[in-house]
Amino acid sequence: MGSDLADLKDVVSTTVYLKDLKDFVAMNAVYATFFREKPPARATVEVSRLPRDVLVEISAVAAK
């Protein structure tokens, strides 16, 4: 029986929140290591502040 849990291959859309868009190239390099084949649709936005003052937050939607 298969797992009911979603995996990265099930991700269809992500939203990336960056504290500074200057970090986009670095974030994109790391992001590409997780989504090597058929990367999901993505929106990337710069925000003034994130919880706990992190530099990046990613929201993902998966379809199983």
C-alpha positions in Angstrom: 0.0 0.0 0.0 1.3 3.5 -0.9 1.8 6.3 1.6 -0.9 8.9 2.0 1.8 11.5 2.7 2.8 13.9 -0.1 6.4 14.1 -1.3 8.3 16.8 -3.1 7.4 15.2 -6.4 3.7 16.0 -5.6 4.3 19.7 -5.2 2.5 21.7 -7.9 3.1 25.2 -6.7 5.3 27.2 -4.4 5.5 30.7 -3.2 8.9 31.9 -2.1 9.1 34.9 0.3 12.5 36.5 0.4 13.6 39.3 2.8 15.8 40.6 0.0 15.5 39.8 -3.7 19.3 40.1 -4.0 19.3 36.6 -2.5 17.3 35.1 -5.4 20.2 33.6 -7.3 21.5 31.8 -4.1 18.0 30.7 -3.2 17.3 29.4 -6.7 20.5 27.3 -6.7 19.4 25.6 -3.5 15.7 25.3 -4.7 16.9 23.5 -7.9 18.6 20.8 -5.8 15.1 19.9 -4.4 13.2 20.2 -7.7 15.5 18.7 -10.3 12.8 17.4 -12.7 9.7 19.3 -13.6 9.9 22.1 -11.0 6.5 23.3 -9.8 5.0 26.7 -10.7 6.6 29.3 -8.6 6.0 32.9 -7.5 8.8 34.8 -5.6 8.2 38.0 -3.7 10.2 40.3 -1.5 8.8 41.0 1.9 9.8 43.4 4.6 9.9 40.9 7.4 9.4 37.2 8.0 8.7 35.3 11.3 11.7 34.9 13.5 13.6 37.2 11.1 14.4 34.4 8.8 15.7 35.3 5.3 13.4 33.0 3.3 10.1 31.2 3.7 8.6 28.8 1.2 4.9 27.8 1.0 4.1 24.7 -1.0 0.9 23.2 -2.4 0.9 19.5 -3.2 -1.6 17.3 -5.0 -1.6 13.7 -4.2 
